[in-house]
Amino acid sequence: MRMPTAWWRGKTTPAKVETYTRWSLYSFALVEAGWLGPVSFTHLPFPIAAALLAALCGHAALGVVTAARSLDWTRGRRDQPVRLVAAYGLVTTVLAVGALALLMRVPGDGSGDATARFFFIGVLMVGAGNVTLGLRSRRRVIASVFGASLGAGVAGLPAGLPGLPALITGVTVLLATGVFALTASFSVWMLDAVYELDEARETRARLAVAEERLRFGRDLHDVMGRNLAVIALKSELAVQLAQRGRPEAVEQMIEAQRLAREAQREVREVVRGYRQADLGAELAGAQGVLAAAGIDCAVTGSAAGLPAPVQSALGWVVREAVTNVLRHGDARRCTVELGAREGRVVLSVENDGVSGAAAGTGTGSGLAGLRERLAGIDGTLRAGPDGRGRFRLTAEIPLPSAAGSPSVPRPVSEVTA
């Protein structure tokens, strides 16, 4: 049982929907061969029943191939199977009309006209559903449904059906093929919609990451822009003073050197994340970003009362964890828990996108940078699958002894996006 479960969990959500859609459409063949045939051939002589059942099974197998290649075409993986769809439609027509004519004239058919019409309508119904998958426009789908209905009514007359039964058969074919064609069309539409939504979610995730990079770029520009402008002015002034032989040039160069070192220190603070961050704002931002990406996010705990260095470090943990959830894995739900345990603040971020999230564990600079930031305040970071199909990132930071109880976060709120 583990292998099928792992195979299913390893698929993305669109891939799961596609697998479900494919096998739902393939089940038409099982209905056709396993139910339509035995019900229709119960009262026939064995040789005729066996021959018709073999033809029905062949038609069902061809329907599976047609459905598979048509779905591949709708996903852009192959060209439109025009010839295959046309051949399948022709085989469907020949089988339905031929079986109708045969069943109407077999003396041993105790069920009479009802059995013949049942088989006739069933074959056309399944055939219309599979043909619909290979058509490009709704007009052609509607034309195929009405064409099957009109053809069924006209073909029933030479096959042996009287006028009124032939009309009733045509109307029944219209309703039955319409339902199956609508089902097949809706299945394809739903599959395309799921893929489009998944692409939109990935686009939103990339935009969120790009926004974070822009924010970092703005911070870096704010730090470097002013200092570099002053350094340039000081250096220009020092050159002019030196050309004139003025001793003040040395002072200007010393000042430029001091500004350069200050700029270097500030850049290092930006890169290492030593600038203060509001943990509450990061938690709220995480909910908004994940909700925009279609991921349910529940946050438990309050950042009120935590020391500023602890809030800053945990704010970077939340930011990096959310980025990993967006960029890796196929998460549908994420939970963030903040609390205190034995004098330590514990932040846990857990999501169910374990396959992709685990792929980035320990391999990038993000988690390594977090460990460096937390190490500066004696904190620790653990990240990896928890063995229950979920990925968990846990950060622990000791609380300063002087902070007292007000620094202990209390799980006073829970918000679900």
N, C-alpha and C positions, 0 to 999 in steps of 0.2 A: 504493500500500500504506500510505502514511502516514495517509490519511484514515480508513480503517476501524480502523487501530490506535489513532489518537487518539480516535475515537468509542468504542471499547471501553474504553480506559484512562480516559476521562472519566466512566465509569459507576461508581457505588458498588458495593460487593460485593453487597448485596441486589439491586440493579438488574441486575447481571450474572447472578445466579442466576435472577432472574425471566425475563430474556431467554432464557437457556438452557432453562428449563422450558417457556416458551411454544413455542419452536420445536421442542422435542422432541415436544410434544403435537401441534403442527401437522404434524409429519412423518407422523402417522397417515394424513393425507389422501394424501400421496405414496405410502405403502405401499398404500393402498386402490386408488387410481386407476392407479398405475404398475406394480403387481405383481399384485394380486388380479384385476383385470380381464383383462389379457392371458393370464394362466395359465388362467383359467376359460373364456375365450371362444375358445380356440385352434381347437376343432373345430366351432364353430357356423357356420351360414350368415352371410354378411357383414351383411345387413340386421339380423338379430337381434343379432349381436355389436355392431354399431355402436349400436343403440338401447340395449342394456344398458350399454355403456360410457359413453354420454352420461348415462344415469340414475345410474351409479356416480360419475361426475365431479361431478354436481350434489349427490349425497349427501355426497361428500368436501368440497365447498365449504361446504355447510351445516354440516358438522361443524367446520370451522375457525372459522366465525362463532360457533357455539355454544361452542366451547372458549375463544375470546377473550373473549366476554362473561361466561362463567362465571368465568374467572380475574379479570376486572375486579370481579366481584361478591365473590369471596373476599377481594380486597384493599380492599373497601369503597368502590370508585369508582363503582358503579352498583347499581341494585336487582337482586334475584335474577331471572334471566331464566326465569321459570316457563313462560310460554307458548312461548318458543323451545325450551326443553328438551323440553316435551311434544310440540311439532310435530316436532322432530327424532326423538324416539323413535317417533312414529307413522310418519314417513317411513322410518325404519330397518326397522320391522316390515313395512310394505307392500312395500318393495323386496326384503327377504330372502325373504318368503313367496312373493311374486309371481314372483321369479326362480327359486325352487326349483320351483314348479309348472310354469313354462315350460320350464326345462331338463330336467325329468324327462320331458317330452312331445315334445321336439324330436327327430325321427328322425336328423338329421344329427349329433347329439352323440355322437361315437364314444367319448368317455370315460365316458358313461353316468352312473350314480348318483354316482360319486365326484366328478365335476366339479360336479354340482348341490349336493352336501353341502359341498364345499369353499367355494363361493361363499356359500352360506347361512351357514355358520359364520363366515366372514371378515367379512361385513357386520355380523352381530350382535356380533362381538367388538369391532370398531372403534366401533360405535354405543354399546355398553355403556360403553366407556372415556370417550367424550365426555359421555354422559348423567351419569355419575358426578360430573363436575366441577360440575354445577349442582345437586347434591343437598346438603342441609344436614346430615343425620345419617348415621351408619354403618348404622343400621337400614334406612334407605331404600336405601342402596347395596346392602346384602345382599339386600333384597327385590327390587331390580331385577335382580340377577344370577340369583337363583333363578327369578324370573318369566320372564326370557328363556330359561332352560333348560327350564322347564316348557312355555312357549309353543312352543319349538322342537320339543319332542317331540310335542306335540299337533298342531301345524300340519303336521308331516311326514306324518301319516297321510292327510289329504285331499289333500296335494300329490302323493301317489303312493309314499311310502316305506312298506315293510312294517313290521311291528311291531318286530322286533329292530333293524333299521337306524334306525328312528325313536328307539328307546331309546338306542342308541349315539350318535346325533346329539345328543340332549338332554344326555347326560353330557358329550360333547365341548364343547358350547356352555357348559355349566356351568364346565368347567375353563378354557376360553379366555376367556370373558367375565370370570371371576373374576380371572385374571391381569391382563387389561387394566384392569379396574376397580381392582384393588389398585395397579397402577402409577400410574394417574391420581391416586388418593387419596393415595398416598405422595408424589407430586410436589407436590401442593398442601400437604400437611403439612410437607414439607421447606422449601417456599418461605415458609410462615408462620413456621416455626421460625427461618429465617435473618433475617427481618425482626424477630422478637422479640429475637433475640440482638443484632442491631444496635441496637435501641432500648435494650436493657440496657447495651450498651457505652457508648452516648451518656449514659445516666443515670449510669454509673460515672464517666465523664469529667467530667460536671457536678458530681458529688459531690466529685471530687478538686479541682476548681477552687474549689468552695464551701469545702472544708476549708482550702485555702490562704488564702482570704479570711478565714476564721475565725481562722487562725493569725496573720495580719497584724493582725486586730482585737485579738486577745489581746495581741500585742506592743505595739500602740499603747495599749491600756488599761493595761498594766504601766508604760509610760513616763509616761503622763499622769496616771493615777489618783493616785499618791502625791504628785506635784508639785502638782497642783491642790488636793488636800486641804490640803497645807501652806500653799500660797498663800492659800487661803480663811481658814485659822486666823490667819496673819500679818496679813492685811488686817483681819479682825475685831478682832484685838488692837490694831492701829494705830488703828482708829476709836475704840475705847474709850479708849486713851491720849490721843488728840487731843481727845476730849470733856472729858477731865479737865485738859487743858493740859499734859500731860507731854511733855518733849522726847524721850523714848524712842520716840515714835510715828514720828519720822523714821527711826530705825534699823530699825524693823519694816517700814516701806514700802520702804526700800532692800533689805532682805533679800527681801521679796516680789518686788521687781523683779529681783533676781538669780535667784531661783527661776524666774520666768517666762522669762527668757532661757535658762536651762539647759533648761527644758522645751522651748522652741522649738528649741534645738540638737538635743536628743535625738529630737524628732519628725522633724526634717530627716534625721537619721541613719537612722531607720527607713524613711522614704520613699525615700531614695536608696540604701538597701542598704549603708550603711557599717558596720552591725553585723557582727560576725564570724560566719561560717558554716563548717560543717564540710563540705568538699568530698566526703570519703568518704561521709558520711551522705547527702548529696544524691544521689550516684551510686547508692547502694543504694536510696534512696527512689524514684528515677526508675525503677529496674527493677521495684519493687513496684507502683507506680502504673500503669505501662504494661502489665505483666502482667495486672493486674486489668481493664484495658480491652481485653484480648485482643490486645495488640501484642507481638510477640517483640522483646526488647531484649538486645543484646550490649554489654557494657562492657569495654573494653581499656585498661589503664593503671592506675597507682597514684598516689594523691595524697600519699604519704608523703614528707616532706622539703620540701614546698613552703612558702614563707613564708606567714604567716597572711593578709596582705592579698591575696595571689594566690589562696589557697584561698577566701577570702570572695567575691571578685569572680567566680571561676569557678563557685562554688556558685550564685550568682544566675543565671549564664548557663545552667547545667543546669536550674534550676528554671523559668526562662522558656521554654527550648527545649521541655521536656516539656509545659508548659502549651499551647504552640502546637501540638505534635503532637496533643494531646488535643482541642483546640478547633477546629483547622483540619484539613482534609484527611481522607483515608481511609486512613491508614497501616496496614500490616500488619507491618512490621519497622522497627526503629530501631537504629542502631549509634552508640555513644559511644566516641570514641577520645581518649585523653589521652597526650601525649608531649612531648618537647623537640626543638627544631630550631634550631640556630645561636644558642644563648643565649636562646631564647624558649620559653615554655610554650604549646603549641597544644592547644586543645580543639575537637574536631569532633563535631557531632551531625548525623546524616544519617538521613532516613527516606524511604520510597517514597510518601508521601501528598502528592505535589508539587502537585496541582491546587488543593487547598484551602489548603495551607500557603503557597503562593506568593501567594494572594490577600491574606494579611495582612502581606506583606513591606513594611516601612517605613511602614505606614499607622496602626499603633497606637502607644500610648505605651510598650509593653513593650520593643521593640527599641531605641527611642530612649533609654529609661532605661538599658538595658544599655550603650549606647555612651557615655553620660555617666559611668557608673560605671567603665568600662574606661579612659576618657580620663584619669581621675584618677590612674591608675598607668601611663600611657603605653601602654595596651592598645588593640587595634583589634577590630572586629567586622564580619564579612561574612556576609550571608544571602541566599539565592536559589536557584533551580533550577540544577542542575549540567549540564543538557543531556542527561542520561541517564535522565530520568524520575524523578529523585530531588531532594529538597530538602535543602540543606546549610547549616548554621550553623557558622561557624568563628570562634573567639576566640583572639587571640594576645596574650600579655603578656610583656614582657622580664623576665628574671630579674635580680635585683640581683647586681652583680659580686662583692659580698662573701659572697654565699650559697655560692658554690662548687658543686662537684659534688653534694653531698648534696641540693641543692634540685631536682635534675633528676629528674623522674618516670621510673620505669622500667615498661615494659609487662609486668608480671610475672604478671598474671592476666587471665583472660577468663571471664566468667560469662554464661550465656544463660538468660533467664527464659522 
